[in-house]
Amino acid sequence: MSDAFQGFDTRLKSIDRKRARLERGYVSKVSKDGLIVFRPKRRKSGIPVRGIIYLVAGFIFFKAVVIAHLGPNLYEERLVQLSQGSTIEQVGAVAMQSDPLSMILAGKLRAVLR
């Protein structure tokens, strides 16, 4: 009798798990034999990759505009001043270091900004 109860308890736990997954959303499909099957929706990743790419591209474009406006020499002088400030300013100086991509973009933007 205990084996029957254990099997029943296992089936109940399985049903509860399936039900919990279906509570977050489900998709229904009709199988080949006409049976309607409900499957839980796939979870999307919590990190929007496209948004991160846009954020990085925007930041690089911002740096390129600033470099094109100030000029590379004055920009480097300002970074040196920024790196001698508080901890937050030092982190900002590291983030604002000129990279090859922003320098290339700054060269192309310099003609547009002047």
Secondary structure, DSSP 8 states (H G I E B T S, - for coil): -HHHHHHHHHHHHHHHHHHHHHHT-EEEEE-TTS-EEEEE-----SS-HHHHHHHHHHHHHHHHHHHHHH-HHHHHHHHHHHHTS-HHHHHHHHHT---HHHHHHHHHHHHHH-
